[in-house]
Amino acid sequence: ERMIGVCGSRENLDILPDGEFLPPIKFRCSEEIVKRACGKMGIPMIPTRKAVLTVPYDGRPPCHYCGHCMEGCDAGAIFTVPNSMLPKAQRTGNFTLLPNRVAREILTDSEGRARAVSVIDTTTRREEEIRARVFAVACATIESARLLLNSRSPRFPNGLANSSGLVGRYLTGHITGGVAGYLDELAGSKPVNNDGATDHSYIPRFNANDKKRGFAGGYQYQIQFSSFMFPHQAQMLRGFGKSFKERVRYLQPGFFMMGGFGKALARRENYATVDPSHPDAYGIPISVVHFRFSENDLALWRDMTEKAREILHAAKAELITVDSGPSGFASHETGTARMGNDPRSSVLNAHCQAHDVKNLFVVDGSCFTTFPEKNPTLTIMALAVRAAEYMAGEVKKGNL
């Protein structure tokens, strides 16, 4: 948190350990209303925890609450690697950024160590090799597996670091579902600019000790990350003309949405592979994803969306809508190069180092063996920092 700047509040919740936070984002009226309803149901609703600055920090300005968080932050108040880490790396003098390159495969030497990465210049379409002593792959879960599987050789006929056959396997992510409604207490009120920083509040997992739930895993809710700028209700209301427009305007101030994020079980039969018969524009075999949610996942989704509906009912919302089914991973894919102690049942060790190729590390969500309802980024970053420290120590010892 100190590295990236995270807003939030200390809540002393066992299910959600506290960290080092900047001042929290304040609730809007709609969130205060729903928090009141949650309190009556025994459900905690707390200030969101995310990498958005509420005060000047680390040379970057605070959020100015324009509501465009999902399109990218032009002020730099949201942490990203380009706006926060790359400038620091450049100042060390030990960093070279090679833009417009696509990695085709990782090449190995006669001893099975990674010696170079073959890349294609997307501007000139020329191929080149970039040599190094140590390689860190951080292409995100699907693309990291794709790169390893496309890195075939006589020594690694099934892909690099894949003696276990598990590269690409155990793909998982969040099972998600949205519920929205319009709060009676705010409907018809004078419009105000409350775009804010999208989600200002958060409902952490609250049913961990519920023995009757009938499924493994839990879920959380991220609140109000859909923009106030779009009249979602216009797609559901009947009629046209003046009365229709008046009804749309009347409901708009009461808009409230809850995005549920639940655990999906990591299963071997869910996997990403590559298809040599379907290359991309640069001649590199594309990824192919094979995935189905399990019955456990679907049971969790039904409970997650029904509980969100109950919360909105308790907050006296109308025109409540629920997603018709799970809407995917929310870009939170994990698990295609799982870590473990046994090379027969895992791809990486505890330091994200490949069992088969000692100078190769995979430092993204691929290493996860399981994935809870919480967002993965902070854990990915912590594991990457640990891997980097281990890597530096091994270099100093002469092991890499």
Secondary structure, 3 states (H helix, E strand, C coil): CCCCCCECCCCCECCECCCCCECCCCCCHHHHHHHHHHHHHCCCCEECCECECCCCECCECCCCCECCHHHCCCCCCECCHHHHHHHHHHHHCCCCCCCCEEEEEEEECCCCCEEEEEEEECCCCCEEEEECCCEEECCCHHHHHHHHHHCCCCCCCCCCCCCCCCCCECCECEEEEEEEEEECCCCCCCCCCCCECCCCEEECCCCCCCCCCCCCCCEEEEECCCCCCCCHHHHCCCCCHHHHHHHHHHHHHHEEEEEEEEECCCCCCCEEEEEEEEECCCCCEEEEEECCCCHHHHHHHHHHHHHHHHHHHHCCEEEEEECCCCCCCCCCCECCCCECCCCCCCCECCCCEECCCCCEEECCHHHCCCCCCCCCHHHHHHHHHHHHHHHHHHHHHCCC
